[in-house]
């Protein structure tokens, strides 16, 4: 199984009176999402499943992929990393799963998925972490930021 953890792209700063779930992408964030989505479109298998946080910034990031996606409360901001792994059915899913979510939970999920890792990973805005589970164990396929696309 392949698990791709995609942190939402750059979003508006939190401001008084603005619900955190309503924060939208900035113009830079829209570019980041498009750049990463273009790369993912080239490498994702056709049957990849996409799970997305209900937050607007994550939804906008996932929309750049131009594929259907499921909104998953288990991927919302401030959930536990284990909830993300359960939602993705890691490492037992039969196909690739892309999770569009938030830090620090994506970093926590990455650390939990990799045996021997105890500290959560730092994942930049718009970046992807691609993990693969095989009979031989878990490997990091790639970790890319939008600037590397």
ABEGO torsion letter per residue (X at the ends): XBBBBBBBBBBBBBBBGBBAAABBBBAAAAAAAAAAAAAAAAABBAABBBBBBABAAAAAAAAAAGBBBBBBAAABBGBBAAAAAAAAGOAABABBBBBBBBOAAAAAAAAAABBGBABBBBBBBGBBBBBBBBAAEBBBABBBBAAAX
